[in-house]
Amino acid sequence: MCGIVGILGQAPAATRIIEALRRLEYRGYDSAGIATLGADGIERRRAAGKIANLAGILASEPLPGNTGIGHTRWATHGKPTTDNAHPHATEKVAIVHNGIIENYRELRARLIARGRNFASDTDSEVIAHLITAHMEDGAAPIAAAEAAIAGLEGAFAIACIFAGSDDLMFGARRGSPLVVGVGQSEMFLGSDAIALFPFTDRVIYLEEGDSVALGRDKVVIKDKAGREAARATVTVQGAAAAEKGNYRHFMLKEIHEQPETIGRTVAALLDTVNEKVRAPEFPDVHLDRIGQLALVACGTAHYACRIAEYWLEQIARIPVECDIASEFRYRSPVPGTDSAALFVSQSGETADTLAALRFVRESGIKAISVLNVPQSSMWRETDAILPTHAGPEIGVASTKAFTAQLTALAAFTVALGRAHGTVSPETERALCHALIALPRAVAEALREERHIADLAAELSRAKSALFLGRGAYYPLALEGALKLKEITYIHAEGCAAGELKHGPIALVDEKIPVIVLAPKDHLFEKTMSNVEEVAARGGRIILISDEAGHAASAGLTARRITIPTCHPLIGPIVAAIPVQLIAYYTAVHLGTDVDQPRNLAKSVTVE
Ligand code: M6R
């Protein structure tokens, strides 16, 4: 949930660390800091708030040295103050940490009893003192770091530098991701490969439990049993996707990328010439043997599951249960012998989803995962992977990953239906035809952008908003409310249109915008009855529908947003575009921090 970076370089480290940290800022932005090795040992600069604050301090108080580590924090233990900002350091070692050390209280008490003085309220600081204690007891730096991590409980990725050892860095991962970047007589550590793109595209993904000792020309990796281990160096793509280009925000860029990212996902999962789904290559999972499915995810990825639930039951005729990952394990689910579980995650690192995946696999259930980040923890641990092809998503509010997840889930539904004989060759052709038309329909939906930007002025005055939908548009209403909440801080609720009269209608007055998602389909008339109920109470209705829907609702709506007429399978994916644009332009109007909204982080690696 925090971002970490380390550089053993040939050029001054601090400015390069700032550049890398900016690319990790999506992971957290409560405070930031850097430590480097100068002639006098470890030097640090830290600041509460965003990396810009740290960069400001560095401009007047630069840091020396070509070796350093940096951190951007999402606070868990201790307020986001300068004292709690990483790196934490002693006279011998500086460390940065992502994760939570669960036994920190006990370790801290022991280290205080030994005479060590703590300067922060964090769990992380114990790591620096523990390594120092081992060094005081005579261990060499790497041996001291290895001994220290053996005593830690919890999840972590860490990077450490040692006073007096300019050609040495230590890293370790247990539960949080860490990659090594390999340069020309330079080595790097980062929470993800994107952070290292300015320096190298050659990376080694450390595996769970690995630790690494780096020199500028040397990488020694040990596995969780402490044996030296060989890990492949791979070249990664996608540097351009991590740039904002001419867009004002990553979120807007990512919204606009969707015709392309959906197109890539469709091309990967469908034989577009013959209009058939490619059978997913799952060596360990047989689609025809899946009798029931649990769909598990968090946040926006969970809403993608909730939409897919309709498809899987209606098209593939498979019983589905959908759950939030943080709840799934704790309600003691009762899987059948023919159950499989499907996990959806952009990052592949979300702690709740990862824990649910591990739980499922320990119960002997096969796990299929819809993932966007190759080589992420879930990617490595799942039985079968259904990749989305959205490319790096930087904006904290998920947009292009969501529609790519939906596209992959729609293709998976068709594949599952085919395997179960519920999707005939003709139906498969029709559904594939719809998916092939999806990028164009999404491009068409984007044409409403100016109109939505105008509407946002009005929405930005609201204290609260309601999103309504029926069928697969109900979970999209939930996603609309989440998107609006997370980047505008306006309270919003998503509601099944038919449920409105059972309580939420009490919220309706002339001040509340009610955004209704209703194309002219078999549920349209029912939804319109609910819209009438809202209109009768003075509610201000913004209808997202196709031309036919707008024509049929004339007189009821205050504002119209038009989406193209399309096949019911792809309708919710197309309607996601105006939902995203509404949140985006309202946030711009309010002047909030769109890409890094308060209190949030892109990758939530704590439970
Ligand atoms: O990386 P994941 O897809 O597992 O992340 C799940 C949620 O944390 C994520 O979708 C979150 O809800 C987004 N901020 C929503 O925009």
Boltz pocket constraint, residues with backbone or C-beta under 6 A from the ligand:
constraints:
  - pocket:
      binder: B
      contacts: [[A, 298], [A, 299], [A, 300], [A, 301], [A, 302], [A, 344], [A, 345], [A, 346], [A, 347], [A, 348], [A, 349], [A, 350], [A, 353], [A, 396], [A, 397], [A, 398], [A, 399], [A, 483], [A, 486], [A, 601], [A, 602], [A, 603], [A, 604]]
      max_distance: 6.0
